[in-house]
Amino acid sequence: MSDKFDDATQKELQSFLEKEQAQARLHATIFNLTSVCWDKCITGTPSTRFSRGEESCLANCVERFLDTSLFMVQKIEEQRSLSGGS
């Protein structure tokens, strides 16, 4: 089916698919983060507000997740630049 499209259309479709896959990965990551941090930090039945300990735990959990993600992205970029990739 892809041979029915010209090069420009194929590149546009590829770009669209890559963006959609990246968005799906982002959604999966957010879902995982929410699940992990919720299970780790929310110990009681939620009411209209989180307890001070739950709030602090959630903030720390999210911050550590973001720190780890940023670290991993930087390491991947370093490896790409060392290997001569784009």
MOBEL-V455687 format. One line per field, one symbol per residue. ss: DSSP state (A for helix, B for strand, O for the rest). psi: psi as a letter, one per 30 degrees, with the letter a starting at -180 (. if undefined). burial: + if it has 9 or more other C-alpha atoms within 8 Angstrom, else -. A space follows every 10 residues. Layout:
ss=???
psi=???
burial=???
//
This chain:
ss=OAAAOOAAAA AAAAAAAAAA AAAAAAAAAA AAAAAAAAAA AOOOOOOOOO OAAAAAAAAA AAAAAAAAAA AAAAAAAAAA AAOOOO
psi=efffkleeee eeeeeeeeee eeeeeeeeee eeeeeeeeee ejfakkbfll leeeeeeeee eeeeeeeeee eeeeeeeeee eefgl.
burial=---------+ ---------- ---------- --+---++-- ++-------+ ---++-++-- ++--+----- ---------+ +-----
//
